[in-house]
Amino acid sequence: MNETEKKLAITNFLKDENNREEDIRQIVDICVVGAGHAGCEAALAGARNGLDTVIFTVSVDSIALMPCNPNVGGSSKGHLVRELDALGGEMGKNIDKTFIQSKMLNSSKGPAVHSLRAQADKQAYTRCMRRVLENQEHLTIKQAEVCELLTTSRTPDEESSATKQIIGLKIASGGVYLCRAVVLATGTYLNARCLCGEMITHTGPNGLMAATHLTQNLIDLGIEVQRFKTGTPARMDKRSLDFSKMEIQKGDDRITPFSFSTDPEGMQTEQAYCYLTYTNEKTHEIIKANLDRSPIYAGIIEGTGPRYCPSIEDKVVKFAEKERHQVFIEPEGLYTNEMYVGGMSSSLPEDVQLKMYRTVPGMENCVIVRNAYAIEYDCIKATQLDHSLGFMKITGLYGAGQINGSSGYEEAAAQGLLAGINAAMYCLDKAPITLDRSDGYLGVLVDDLVTKETREPYRMMTSRSEYRLLLRQDNADLRLREKGYEAGLVTKEQLDYVKEKQRIIESEARRLKETKVGANKKIQDFLLSCDSTPIKTAVSLAELISRPELSYERIAPIDEERPVFVIQNKPRFEIVENPLRKQSSSRSALEERFLDLRFLEKEEAAKAEEASDIEKQILADICRQINITVKYEGYIKRQEKQVESFKKIEHKKIPADLDYSAITNLRLEARQKLDQIRPQSVGQASRISGVSPADISVLLIYLENLKKES
Amino acid sequence: MRTDTIASIATGRNVSGISIIRISGEQAVAVADRIFITKEQKHILQNVKSHTIHYGYVIFPTSGGEEEKEEIIDEVLVSVMLAPKSYTAEDVVEINCHGGITVTNTVLEAVLHAGARLAEPGEFTKRAFLNGRIDLSEAEAVMDLINASSKAAVSNSEKQLRGVLKEKIESLRKQILHETAFIESALDDPEHFDLTGYPESLDEKITRLLEEVTALLESSEEGALLKNGIKTVILGKPNVGKSTLLNLLLGQEKAIVTDIAGTTRDVLEETLMIRGIPFVLSDTAGIRNTADPVEKIGVDRAREAAMDADLVLYLVDSTADFDEEDLAVLRMINDKKVILLLNKSDLEEGLQAKRISEALTKSEISQHHNIVRILSISAKENKGIDGLKDVTQELFFKGSLQTNDQIFITNMRHKEALSETKQSLLHVRESIQNGMPEDFYSIDLMDAYTSLGRIIGQEVDDDLIEEIFSEFCMGK
């Protein structure tokens, strides 16, 4: 805000005679409430746009905390991180700096479902992100509990049906921060309650302070809230586990970075092991015998928990026929002995937990460092938001992460980035930036949240994305760099490179389709040498590439006109500093035992020549895109056609102030649902459950009529 | 909102001299051109001017055997009206064909086969409105029409889908959803679910699914999926010869019966053509098979059987009394067209007829004109059956008997959906055989699931996610 705007803000604030000028602590553009994965991205997006931003947290030591699983990515979540990175977010870069094991999941399946997952060194992750925040210009960190949002009234118009507008917020000390936009990223802290059997504490995760004032304020502002639940398993002392009874889980031989700007060569490193073991009949017996002491089954928990991430109690009850469940033992970091027990989250009391864990092979003598617990918290009904993640009733107010009813670090971070971008766009008087279902997983995530009434914490899944062949993790930069540039978070250089890459891929794909080879001896010999059947008549190179045994790289010897790509806009890769390597000399013998050191052995010789061969990286990247484009052309074309018809109806906008009660030809149920969710487009309306195709036809005609009348 | 090319029968489908099939959309001319040839056997429609009429033939590719042959189905007049000067303001082609049910149906089928989609209720009008061809004052009416016709279509579809067929579709969907959910669970949680060897087992399942879908599709070809024809019920007291008459009619004419359990037998109906007109004969089993000889025809039971009927054949044993009980039934169904059949007419025919007429006159029934004809027959000796056929044919061509349009349309819709299902399943098989990765299977499996859902009016919504969560144990 400039000086005039600041003065105006003060005048507005003092209109209410209860307000005192001496309470004003700071006048900024954006306030972000919460410094978890959503909050961090939101704050960075604001500050990087040159807007003064304050980020509030109940504890500065818990910035970008990972209170549950020690990893980033995984199926479809990995896509979100890649998309976030393409848009100019931080999570991908941060995990590239702090991972201790990395794996491309589903690598034997189609390219659409390849998904990256990295184990994080939790402490390093937190520390690293905190440094980024602390050193970001225009950004300040404030440790305080936010207890009230300050608003003023406004008149609704065609653009927005909001009746209120944000002017600032108040913290528990009484201090006031005046601002234009607020991003709520409160995670699981609102009225949080942790349950471990009969032991109930009114705290957030890890015993951190809960936020007890804000919910009531939100309700007073007319925002609908609901209560969700989630949980986490116990952490064990590494020294008490017998890993010889478990299977070792290694990372990939070749590590793929999350960020499009990380140098892939420079990040190859030694990796930590994870381990796999299983529950058994005995485990299940103990759980069944003690169900009455589980707060969920005893009816003490009111919140709705996620079905995809069930507690071990839930698994044993719901899938009674399964004789065993997998248990993944994952390190919480390199320089800690805590191990995460994936697959066995629970809210059973401590004594039962201990008994139950000790039935698992390798855990017979386990020592629990932190108990498993369930956590309940308040969140909002996200149907009150629009696709910019802004509240429809209050301009300048945005929501991101678990407060919107989602779960997961990646879902939170991606929303945080989008909410932060739009808070920035709002402050800059620019149009909001949104993603639709054909733009990315983030588009699917947001559309699902704001359109469907979520009844449990929402997790991203590849099956939720109808155009997933187009929304691959390998092409997130091609899809989203442009939007990131619009959002002020991607440089012109980065955008130019992606555009150039796109042009090369397209022209190569075209050339391969147009270039034919005849059934001459050279070709046939080549095909035979590749164990590929000879051709009968002339075929295009594209047709050859689409054979499973061949690829763009493989047919190079018979592709005589293949051009040499000269890249004008070479991207600058960042060499990441990995905590692993830095401290290798000071590692203890115990710490070394849990490391996969294969990389170290070949490191020195190999690295020297391979290091940062950017040309090679770019070429490999382009080859991959060409192979996918050519090999799956049929399916890709099909989805592109679907996207085309999807876009048509998605572009039919609905005025923000449409009075549904006036459309009497609509069925009552449809009228109510539409009025409640207030879709922004006819396309979104068609995805609301309870709205039929006939209702959509009626709506279309009504809108057409409205247009003609005006 | 779909903007593809749509087609439907624009005229009511009773026996007028001419029926019109309307095609609208970008591909309208191309679609029509595929199935229309001139006398000189030429495809010309792509090159004709707007607002012109052309004489020629509609052809339909007949499958079967190695090579595809084309067969002429009807002699037609085709009008071409290019955008924007047409009813919908899109390219429109109208095919004027001969009004017979079978012919009209076949021409429509040929059009759909050539690439058009069956129009949704009210869709032509909707397009006309959205393209500005209909006045604003009519917007209300258009919305009402869409609303009403979609309701009617839904209720009709529900009514037509008999229990067993519905169960069959639901079971197919369930299997498809289960497989998809398994694949998706494995993709979302690759460390918990292993797909090794799965493609082979899926291939076997797809083979079975394909068999079932193909069988359903074949039965829909024969019109037996839904009973499309004049619904006719044979009523009468026990032992008047109802079953003999039924068997006689079925034996003489080609009954359309499929061996798919349930599509025909379970609903106790037979479709047959009498002189080229489709009839659905309800074999009022409860009445026929009664074990108790003294059981009387319950008035309720008769009403139930006759409720949906277009025509009632009321059978009287002319050697027995025509009594109050018969009159009670006839009174009950007095809104139906009834042909009164005097069976066992080898005995003193005239006398009996006269006696019954008198009885009818005495009661108030004759005033309602619901008894369109009184005929004497002998089912046992196969006498008078030709006379009965003459009468039904006459009634049909005079327009006093009609088949139900909605049923035909519904059947067509089902067939379209089944064909799409089959295509999608074939795609899955192709992907398996080409060694495509597993995630490609679920794309086509979900398409098959969606197509099947259209038959029973089910939207997809979050079915897949629900199935994943309820059937497969996910995650951390």
HADDOCK unambig.tbl for C-alpha pairs under 7 A between the chains (distance, minus, plus):
assign (segid A and resid 75 and name CA) (segid B and resid 188 and name CA) 5.19 0.50 0.50
assign (segid A and resid 75 and name CA) (segid B and resid 189 and name CA) 6.94 0.50 0.50
assign (segid A and resid 106 and name CA) (segid B and resid 187 and name CA) 6.82 0.50 0.50
assign (segid A and resid 106 and name CA) (segid B and resid 190 and name CA) 6.60 0.50 0.50
assign (segid A and resid 109 and name CA) (segid B and resid 437 and name CA) 4.92 0.50 0.50
assign (segid A and resid 109 and name CA) (segid B and resid 438 and name CA) 6.36 0.50 0.50
assign (segid A and resid 109 and name CA) (segid B and resid 439 and name CA) 6.86 0.50 0.50
assign (segid A and resid 110 and name CA) (segid B and resid 437 and name CA) 5.01 0.50 0.50
assign (segid A and resid 110 and name CA) (segid B and resid 439 and name CA) 6.18 0.50 0.50
assign (segid A and resid 113 and name CA) (segid B and resid 187 and name CA) 6.86 0.50 0.50
assign (segid A and resid 307 and name CA) (segid B and resid 469 and name CA) 6.17 0.50 0.50
assign (segid A and resid 308 and name CA) (segid B and resid 469 and name CA) 6.30 0.50 0.50
assign (segid A and resid 308 and name CA) (segid B and resid 474 and name CA) 5.22 0.50 0.50
assign (segid A and resid 308 and name CA) (segid B and resid 475 and name CA) 5.87 0.50 0.50
assign (segid A and resid 309 and name CA) (segid B and resid 474 and name CA) 6.46 0.50 0.50
assign (segid A and resid 309 and name CA) (segid B and resid 475 and name CA) 5.13 0.50 0.50
assign (segid A and resid 309 and name CA) (segid B and resid 476 and name CA) 5.34 0.50 0.50
assign (segid A and resid 315 and name CA) (segid B and resid 473 and name CA) 6.81 0.50 0.50
assign (segid A and resid 319 and name CA) (segid B and resid 473 and name CA) 6.88 0.50 0.50
assign (segid A and resid 342 and name CA) (segid B and resid 476 and name CA) 5.31 0.50 0.50
assign (segid A and resid 343 and name CA) (segid B and resid 475 and name CA) 6.50 0.50 0.50
assign (segid A and resid 343 and name CA) (segid B and resid 476 and name CA) 3.91 0.50 0.50
assign (segid A and resid 344 and name CA) (segid B and resid 476 and name CA) 6.87 0.50 0.50
assign (segid A and resid 461 and name CA) (segid B and resid 188 and name CA) 6.34 0.50 0.50
assign (segid A and resid 462 and name CA) (segid B and resid 188 and name CA) 6.64 0.50 0.50
assign (segid A and resid 463 and name CA) (segid B and resid 184 and name CA) 6.30 0.50 0.50
assign (segid A and resid 649 and name CA) (segid B and resid 1 and name CA) 6.11 0.50 0.50
assign (segid A and resid 665 and name CA) (segid B and resid 143 and name CA) 6.34 0.50 0.50
assign (segid A and resid 665 and name CA) (segid B and resid 144 and name CA) 6.28 0.50 0.50
assign (segid A and resid 694 and name CA) (segid B and resid 146 and name CA) 6.47 0.50 0.50
assign (segid A and resid 694 and name CA) (segid B and resid 147 and name CA) 6.20 0.50 0.50
assign (segid A and resid 694 and name CA) (segid B and resid 150 and name CA) 6.51 0.50 0.50
assign (segid A and resid 698 and name CA) (segid B and resid 143 and name CA) 5.22 0.50 0.50
assign (segid A and resid 701 and name CA) (segid B and resid 130 and name CA) 6.57 0.50 0.50
assign (segid A and resid 701 and name CA) (segid B and resid 139 and name CA) 6.90 0.50 0.50
assign (segid A and resid 704 and name CA) (segid B and resid 130 and name CA) 6.73 0.50 0.50
assign (segid A and resid 705 and name CA) (segid B and resid 136 and name CA) 6.58 0.50 0.50
